[in-house]
Amino acid sequence: MLGPDHPETLTTRADLTFRRGQVGDPAGAVIATAELLADRLRVLGPDHPDTLTTRHNLAHWRGEAGDAAGAAAAAAELLADSLRVLGPDHPATLLARHNLARWWGEAGDAVGAVTAFAELLADSLRVLGPDHPATLVTRYYLAHWRGQADGASGGVR
């Protein structure tokens, strides 16, 4: 037996918690991911990439469970740590920025989401290039939130 703190055990738990959310139990995924995060913090420390990924997943499932504001707050905290640990151009940092922008929009701040996605797009183009899948997804979300912001303002910018 590998034991509860073995890296493979923690990875298996991470996979199970993510799948739990994918099959329609985001609230259960929040609970399981929070428990996993406590163990990853204890075993790996706060700056380990797996710990940062677990924090990302926890924010994601909070949002999917209906707490967009909580997801945005968690994403903002994660972004600060990703910038410190990984730097501004790391793919995980760009993903953290993407998720923060998304949850801002989902929490009702379409204009903030547009601003964040526009800034992210500029950096994605610079770091990843125009044809990278993450850049294309950022373009999509920028267009989506522009539409939401325009709808909220009656089409006036």
VONUVO-420991 format. One line per field, with one value per atom (N, C-alpha, C, O): atom name; x, y, z; residue in one letter; residue number from 1. Coordinates in steps of 0.1 Angstrom, whole numbers. Layout:
site: CA	...
x: X	...
y: Y	...
z: Z	...
code: A	...
pos: NUM	...
END
This chain:
site: N	CA	C	O	N	CA	C	O	N	CA	C	O	N	CA	C	O	N	CA	C	O	N	CA	C	O	N	CA	C	O	N	CA	C	O	N	CA	C	O	N	CA	C	O	N	CA	C	O	N	CA	C	O	N	CA	C	O	N	CA	C	O	N	CA	C	O	N	CA	C	O	N	CA	C	O	N	CA	C	O	N	CA	C	O	N	CA	C	O	N	CA	C	O	N	CA	C	O	N	CA	C	O	N	CA	C	O	N	CA	C	O	N	CA	C	O	N	CA	C	O	N	CA	C	O	N	CA	C	O	N	CA	C	O	N	CA	C	O	N	CA	C	O	N	CA	C	O	N	CA	C	O	N	CA	C	O	N	CA	C	O	N	CA	C	O	N	CA	C	O	N	CA	C	O	N	CA	C	O	N	CA	C	O	N	CA	C	O	N	CA	C	O	N	CA	C	O	N	CA	C	O	N	CA	C	O	N	CA	C	O	N	CA	C	O	N	CA	C	O	N	CA	C	O	N	CA	C	O	N	CA	C	O	N	CA	C	O	N	CA	C	O	N	CA	C	O	N	CA	C	O	N	CA	C	O	N	CA	C	O	N	CA	C	O	N	CA	C	O	N	CA	C	O	N	CA	C	O	N	CA	C	O	N	CA	C	O	N	CA	C	O	N	CA	C	O	N	CA	C	O	N	CA	C	O	N	CA	C	O	N	CA	C	O	N	CA	C	O	N	CA	C	O	N	CA	C	O	N	CA	C	O	N	CA	C	O	N	CA	C	O	N	CA	C	O	N	CA	C	O	N	CA	C	O	N	CA	C	O	N	CA	C	O	N	CA	C	O	N	CA	C	O	N	CA	C	O	N	CA	C	O	N	CA	C	O	N	CA	C	O	N	CA	C	O	N	CA	C	O	N	CA	C	O	N	CA	C	O	N	CA	C	O	N	CA	C	O	N	CA	C	O	N	CA	C	O	N	CA	C	O	N	CA	C	O	N	CA	C	O	N	CA	C	O	N	CA	C	O	N	CA	C	O	N	CA	C	O	N	CA	C	O	N	CA	C	O	N	CA	C	O	N	CA	C	O	N	CA	C	O	N	CA	C	O	N	CA	C	O	N	CA	C	O	N	CA	C	O	N	CA	C	O	N	CA	C	O	N	CA	C	O	N	CA	C	O	N	CA	C	O	N	CA	C	O	N	CA	C	O	N	CA	C	O	N	CA	C	O	N	CA	C	O	N	CA	C	O	N	CA	C	O	N	CA	C	O	N	CA	C	O	N	CA	C	O	N	CA	C	O	N	CA	C	O	N	CA	C	O	N	CA	C	O	N	CA	C	O	N	CA	C	O	N	CA	C	O	N	CA	C	O	N	CA	C	O	N	CA	C	O	N	CA	C	O	N	CA	C	O	N	CA	C	O	N	CA	C	O	N	CA	C	O	N	CA	C	O	N	CA	C	O	N	CA	C	O	N	CA	C	O	N	CA	C	O	N	CA	C	O	N	CA	C	O	N	CA	C	O	N	CA	C	O	N	CA	C	O	N	CA	C	O	N	CA	C	O	N	CA	C	O	N	CA	C	O	N	CA	C	O	N	CA	C	O
x: 8	0	9	19	4	12	10	19	-1	-4	-11	-11	-18	-26	-19	-24	-6	2	11	18	10	19	14	2	23	19	9	0	10	1	-13	-23	-14	-26	-33	-45	-25	-31	-36	-46	-28	-32	-45	-54	-46	-58	-70	-81	-68	-79	-83	-95	-73	-76	-84	-94	-81	-88	-103	-112	-104	-118	-126	-138	-120	-128	-132	-143	-123	-127	-138	-147	-137	-147	-160	-171	-160	-172	-180	-192	-173	-179	-184	-195	-176	-179	-192	-199	-195	-207	-219	-230	-218	-230	-231	-241	-220	-220	-209	-200	-211	-201	-200	-189	-211	-211	-202	-194	-204	-196	-181	-172	-179	-165	-159	-147	-166	-161	-156	-145	-164	-161	-148	-139	-149	-137	-125	-114	-126	-114	-108	-96	-117	-112	-105	-95	-110	-103	-89	-79	-89	-76	-66	-55	-72	-63	-56	-44	-64	-58	-46	-36	-48	-37	-25	-14	-28	-17	-10	3	-16	-9	0	11	-5	3	15	26	12	23	32	44	27	35	38	48	31	33	24	19	24	15	19	11	32	37	39	44	36	38	28	17	32	23	10	-1	11	-1	-11	-23	-5	-13	-20	-32	-13	-19	-30	-40	-28	-38	-50	-62	-48	-60	-67	-80	-61	-67	-75	-87	-70	-77	-90	-100	-88	-100	-111	-123	-106	-116	-124	-136	-117	-124	-133	-145	-129	-138	-151	-162	-149	-161	-170	-182	-164	-172	-181	-193	-175	-183	-194	-205	-190	-200	-211	-222	-208	-218	-227	-236	-225	-233	-228	-235	-215	-209	-199	-187	-204	-195	-186	-174	-192	-184	-173	-162	-176	-166	-155	-143	-159	-150	-140	-128	-146	-138	-128	-117	-133	-124	-112	-101	-115	-105	-96	-84	-101	-93	-83	-72	-88	-80	-68	-57	-71	-60	-50	-38	-55	-47	-38	-26	-44	-36	-25	-13	-27	-16	-4	7	-8	3	9	21	1	7	17	27	13	23	36	47	35	46	55	67	48	55	60	71	51	54	57	64	54	56	44	35	45	33	30	19	40	39	37	36	37	35	21	11	19	6	-4	-16	0	-9	-13	-25	-4	-8	-18	-28	-16	-25	-39	-49	-39	-51	-58	-70	-50	-56	-63	-74	-56	-62	-75	-85	-75	-87	-99	-110	-96	-106	-112	-123	-103	-107	-116	-127	-113	-121	-135	-145	-135	-147	-156	-168	-151	-159	-164	-174	-156	-161	-173	-183	-173	-184	-196	-207	-194	-204	-210	-222	-202	-207	-214	-219	-215	-223	-215	-221	-202	-194	-189	-177	-198	-195	-184	-176	-185	-175	-161	-152	-161	-148	-142	-130	-151	-147	-142	-131	-148	-143	-129	-120	-128	-115	-104	-93	-107	-97	-94	-82	-104	-102	-94	-86	-97	-89	-74	-66	-72	-58	-51	-40	-59	-53	-51	-41	-60	-58	-44	-37	-42	-29	-17	-8	-17	-6	-6	5	-18	-18	-13	-5	-16	-10	5	12	10	24	31	42	26	32	30	39	17	13	12	13	9	7	-8	-17	-12	-26	-33	-46	-27	-33	-34	-39	-28	-28	-42	-50	-46	-60	-64	-75	-55	-58	-61	-70	-54	-56	-70	-78	-73	-86	-98	-108	-96	-106	-108	-119	-97	-97	-105	-113	-103	-110	-125	-134	-129	-143	-149	-160	-142	-148	-148	-158	-139	-139	-152	-159	-154	-166	-179	-188	-179	-191	-194	-205	-184	-186	-188	-195	-183	-186	-201	-208	-206	-220	-229	-239	-224	-232	-231	-241	-219	-218	-226	-233	-226	-235	-249	-257	-254	-267	-272	-283	-263	-266	-267	-274	-259	-259	-268	-267	-276	-284	-276	-281	-264	-256	-248	-241	-247	-239	-226	-226	-215	-202	-197	-186
y: -12	0	12	13	22	34	44	51	44	53	65	69	72	84	96	104	97	109	106	116	95	92	100	102	106	114	107	114	94	87	86	87	85	85	98	99	109	122	125	132	121	122	115	120	103	95	102	103	107	115	127	130	134	146	142	148	131	126	122	126	116	112	124	125	134	146	154	159	154	161	154	160	141	133	134	134	135	137	149	149	160	172	170	175	163	161	153	155	144	136	142	136	155	162	165	168	163	166	177	174	189	199	203	206	202	205	194	197	181	171	172	169	177	180	191	190	201	212	206	209	198	192	183	184	174	165	172	169	183	190	198	200	204	211	202	206	189	180	176	175	174	171	183	181	195	207	207	210	204	204	194	197	183	173	177	175	183	187	198	199	207	218	212	216	202	196	188	189	181	172	179	177	187	193	208	213	215	229	238	233	251	259	263	266	262	266	254	257	242	231	232	235	228	229	221	225	209	201	208	207	216	223	235	237	241	252	247	253	235	229	226	228	221	217	230	230	241	254	258	263	257	260	252	257	239	230	233	233	237	241	253	254	263	275	272	277	263	259	252	256	243	236	245	243	254	264	272	273	276	283	274	278	262	253	249	246	250	247	259	258	270	282	293	303	292	303	310	309	318	325	335	337	342	352	345	351	334	327	321	321	317	312	323	321	335	347	350	353	350	354	344	347	331	320	321	320	325	326	338	338	349	360	357	361	350	346	336	338	327	318	326	323	335	343	350	350	356	363	353	356	341	331	326	323	324	319	329	326	342	352	352	353	350	350	337	338	326	313	310	306	312	308	319	317	332	343	346	337	357	362	355	354	348	342	327	321	321	307	303	310	292	288	287	290	282	281	295	296	305	318	324	331	322	326	320	326	307	300	306	307	309	316	329	332	337	349	347	354	337	333	330	335	321	317	329	329	337	349	357	362	360	368	361	367	348	341	342	345	340	340	354	356	365	378	380	385	375	376	368	373	356	348	354	352	362	368	381	388	385	397	409	419	407	418	416	413	417	415	425	421	437	447	444	445	440	435	423	422	414	402	406	401	416	421	427	423	435	441	431	431	421	411	402	399	398	390	397	391	410	418	419	417	421	421	408	406	397	384	380	374	385	382	388	381	400	406	398	395	393	385	371	366	365	352	353	344	363	365	366	360	373	375	363	359	355	344	331	323	329	316	317	307	329	330	330	326	335	336	323	323	312	300	290	279	294	284	283	292	270	268	277	282	280	289	303	310	308	321	321	331	310	310	310	316	302	302	316	320	323	336	345	353	344	352	349	359	337	333	339	346	338	344	359	365	365	380	384	393	377	380	377	385	366	363	374	378	378	388	402	410	404	417	417	427	406	405	407	413	401	402	417	422	423	437	446	455	444	452	450	460	438	435	442	447	442	449	464	471	469	484	488	500	479	482	484	491	479	479	492	494	499	512	508	502	513	511	523	524
z: 0	0	0	6	-7	-8	3	7	10	21	16	5	26	22	17	11	21	17	5	1	-1	-13	-24	-26	-32	-44	-53	-58	-55	-64	-58	-65	-45	-38	-39	-41	-37	-38	-52	-54	-62	-76	-79	-86	-74	-76	-70	-76	-58	-51	-60	-61	-65	-74	-86	-89	-92	-103	-99	-107	-88	-84	-80	-84	-74	-71	-83	-84	-93	-105	-113	-118	-113	-120	-113	-119	-100	-92	-97	-99	-99	-104	-118	-122	-126	-141	-142	-152	-133	-134	-128	-126	-124	-119	-104	-99	-97	-83	-79	-72	-84	-81	-66	-61	-59	-44	-37	-28	-41	-36	-40	-32	-52	-57	-48	-46	-44	-36	-23	-18	-17	-4	-5	3	-15	-16	-20	-16	-29	-33	-21	-20	-13	-1	9	14	10	18	12	19	-1	-8	-6	-4	-7	-6	8	8	18	31	32	38	26	26	17	21	6	-3	3	2	10	17	28	29	35	46	40	46	30	24	15	16	6	-5	-2	-8	6	8	-2	-11	1	-6	-20	-29	-23	-36	-46	-57	-42	-51	-63	-60	-75	-86	-84	-88	-77	-75	-65	-67	-56	-46	-54	-51	-62	-70	-79	-81	-85	-94	-86	-90	-74	-65	-61	-61	-59	-56	-68	-67	-80	-92	-93	-96	-91	-92	-81	-84	-70	-59	-63	-61	-69	-74	-85	-85	-94	-105	-100	-104	-90	-86	-77	-77	-70	-63	-73	-70	-83	-93	-99	-101	-103	-109	-99	-104	-86	-76	-73	-65	-80	-79	-71	-69	-67	-59	-68	-66	-78	-87	-80	-83	-70	-63	-55	-54	-48	-41	-50	-47	-62	-72	-76	-78	-78	-83	-72	-74	-59	-48	-47	-45	-48	-48	-60	-58	-72	-83	-82	-87	-76	-74	-64	-67	-54	-45	-52	-50	-60	-67	-77	-79	-84	-94	-87	-92	-76	-68	-66	-67	-61	-58	-71	-71	-81	-94	-100	-105	-99	-103	-95	-101	-82	-74	-76	-77	-77	-78	-93	-95	-102	-116	-126	-136	-122	-131	-140	-142	-147	-154	-167	-172	-173	-186	-186	-196	-174	-173	-177	-174	-184	-188	-177	-178	-165	-154	-149	-144	-150	-146	-156	-152	-168	-179	-176	-178	-173	-170	-158	-157	-148	-136	-139	-134	-148	-152	-160	-158	-169	-176	-167	-168	-157	-148	-139	-136	-135	-127	-136	-131	-148	-157	-159	-158	-161	-163	-150	-152	-139	-127	-123	-118	-127	-126	-134	-129	-146	-155	-150	-149	-145	-140	-127	-124	-120	-107	-110	-101	-123	-127	-132	-135	-132	-137	-151	-154	-161	-175	-180	-187	-176	-180	-175	-182	-162	-157	-164	-166	-168	-175	-189	-193	-196	-209	-207	-215	-197	-195	-193	-199	-184	-180	-192	-195	-200	-212	-223	-230	-224	-234	-230	-239	-218	-213	-215	-219	-211	-213	-227	-230	-236	-250	-255	-263	-251	-256	-251	-259	-239	-234	-240	-242	-242	-249	-263	-267	-270	-283	-283	-291	-273	-272	-267	-273	-258	-252	-260	-262	-264	-270	-285	-292	-290	-305	-308	-300	-320	-324	-326	-325	-329	-332	-321	-322	-309	-298	-293	-292	-289	-284	-273	-272	-264	-252	-257	-252	-267	-273	-280	-278	-287	-294	-284	-286	-273	-262	-256	-253	-254	-248	-258	-253	-271	-280	-279	-279	-278	-277	-264	-265	-253	-240	-241	-235	-247	-248	-256	-252	-267	-275	-267	-268	-260	-252	-242	-241	-234	-224	-229	-223	-241	-248	-251	-249	-256	-259	-246	-246	-235	-223	-218	-213	-219	-214	-223	-218	-236	-245	-242	-242	-239	-236	-223	-222	-214	-201	-202	-195	-212	-213	-225	-229	-231	-242	-255	-264	-256	-268	-268	-279	-258	-258	-250	-240	-256	-249	-244	-238
code: M	M	M	M	L	L	L	L	G	G	G	G	P	P	P	P	D	D	D	D	H	H	H	H	P	P	P	P	E	E	E	E	T	T	T	T	L	L	L	L	T	T	T	T	T	T	T	T	R	R	R	R	A	A	A	A	D	D	D	D	L	L	L	L	T	T	T	T	F	F	F	F	R	R	R	R	R	R	R	R	G	G	G	G	Q	Q	Q	Q	V	V	V	V	G	G	G	G	D	D	D	D	P	P	P	P	A	A	A	A	G	G	G	G	A	A	A	A	V	V	V	V	I	I	I	I	A	A	A	A	T	T	T	T	A	A	A	A	E	E	E	E	L	L	L	L	L	L	L	L	A	A	A	A	D	D	D	D	R	R	R	R	L	L	L	L	R	R	R	R	V	V	V	V	L	L	L	L	G	G	G	G	P	P	P	P	D	D	D	D	H	H	H	H	P	P	P	P	D	D	D	D	T	T	T	T	L	L	L	L	T	T	T	T	T	T	T	T	R	R	R	R	H	H	H	H	N	N	N	N	L	L	L	L	A	A	A	A	H	H	H	H	W	W	W	W	R	R	R	R	G	G	G	G	E	E	E	E	A	A	A	A	G	G	G	G	D	D	D	D	A	A	A	A	A	A	A	A	G	G	G	G	A	A	A	A	A	A	A	A	A	A	A	A	A	A	A	A	A	A	A	A	A	A	A	A	E	E	E	E	L	L	L	L	L	L	L	L	A	A	A	A	D	D	D	D	S	S	S	S	L	L	L	L	R	R	R	R	V	V	V	V	L	L	L	L	G	G	G	G	P	P	P	P	D	D	D	D	H	H	H	H	P	P	P	P	A	A	A	A	T	T	T	T	L	L	L	L	L	L	L	L	A	A	A	A	R	R	R	R	H	H	H	H	N	N	N	N	L	L	L	L	A	A	A	A	R	R	R	R	W	W	W	W	W	W	W	W	G	G	G	G	E	E	E	E	A	A	A	A	G	G	G	G	D	D	D	D	A	A	A	A	V	V	V	V	G	G	G	G	A	A	A	A	V	V	V	V	T	T	T	T	A	A	A	A	F	F	F	F	A	A	A	A	E	E	E	E	L	L	L	L	L	L	L	L	A	A	A	A	D	D	D	D	S	S	S	S	L	L	L	L	R	R	R	R	V	V	V	V	L	L	L	L	G	G	G	G	P	P	P	P	D	D	D	D	H	H	H	H	P	P	P	P	A	A	A	A	T	T	T	T	L	L	L	L	V	V	V	V	T	T	T	T	R	R	R	R	Y	Y	Y	Y	Y	Y	Y	Y	L	L	L	L	A	A	A	A	H	H	H	H	W	W	W	W	R	R	R	R	G	G	G	G	Q	Q	Q	Q	A	A	A	A	D	D	D	D	G	G	G	G	A	A	A	A	S	S	S	S	G	G	G	G	G	G	G	G	V	V	V	V	R	R	R	R
pos: 1	1	1	1	2	2	2	2	3	3	3	3	4	4	4	4	5	5	5	5	6	6	6	6	7	7	7	7	8	8	8	8	9	9	9	9	10	10	10	10	11	11	11	11	12	12	12	12	13	13	13	13	14	14	14	14	15	15	15	15	16	16	16	16	17	17	17	17	18	18	18	18	19	19	19	19	20	20	20	20	21	21	21	21	22	22	22	22	23	23	23	23	24	24	24	24	25	25	25	25	26	26	26	26	27	27	27	27	28	28	28	28	29	29	29	29	30	30	30	30	31	31	31	31	32	32	32	32	33	33	33	33	34	34	34	34	35	35	35	35	36	36	36	36	37	37	37	37	38	38	38	38	39	39	39	39	40	40	40	40	41	41	41	41	42	42	42	42	43	43	43	43	44	44	44	44	45	45	45	45	46	46	46	46	47	47	47	47	48	48	48	48	49	49	49	49	50	50	50	50	51	51	51	51	52	52	52	52	53	53	53	53	54	54	54	54	55	55	55	55	56	56	56	56	57	57	57	57	58	58	58	58	59	59	59	59	60	60	60	60	61	61	61	61	62	62	62	62	63	63	63	63	64	64	64	64	65	65	65	65	66	66	66	66	67	67	67	67	68	68	68	68	69	69	69	69	70	70	70	70	71	71	71	71	72	72	72	72	73	73	73	73	74	74	74	74	75	75	75	75	76	76	76	76	77	77	77	77	78	78	78	78	79	79	79	79	80	80	80	80	81	81	81	81	82	82	82	82	83	83	83	83	84	84	84	84	85	85	85	85	86	86	86	86	87	87	87	87	88	88	88	88	89	89	89	89	90	90	90	90	91	91	91	91	92	92	92	92	93	93	93	93	94	94	94	94	95	95	95	95	96	96	96	96	97	97	97	97	98	98	98	98	99	99	99	99	100	100	100	100	101	101	101	101	102	102	102	102	103	103	103	103	104	104	104	104	105	105	105	105	106	106	106	106	107	107	107	107	108	108	108	108	109	109	109	109	110	110	110	110	111	111	111	111	112	112	112	112	113	113	113	113	114	114	114	114	115	115	115	115	116	116	116	116	117	117	117	117	118	118	118	118	119	119	119	119	120	120	120	120	121	121	121	121	122	122	122	122	123	123	123	123	124	124	124	124	125	125	125	125	126	126	126	126	127	127	127	127	128	128	128	128	129	129	129	129	130	130	130	130	131	131	131	131	132	132	132	132	133	133	133	133	134	134	134	134	135	135	135	135	136	136	136	136	137	137	137	137	138	138	138	138	139	139	139	139	140	140	140	140	141	141	141	141	142	142	142	142	143	143	143	143	144	144	144	144	145	145	145	145	146	146	146	146	147	147	147	147	148	148	148	148	149	149	149	149	150	150	150	150	151	151	151	151	152	152	152	152	153	153	153	153	154	154	154	154	155	155	155	155	156	156	156	156	157	157	157	157
END
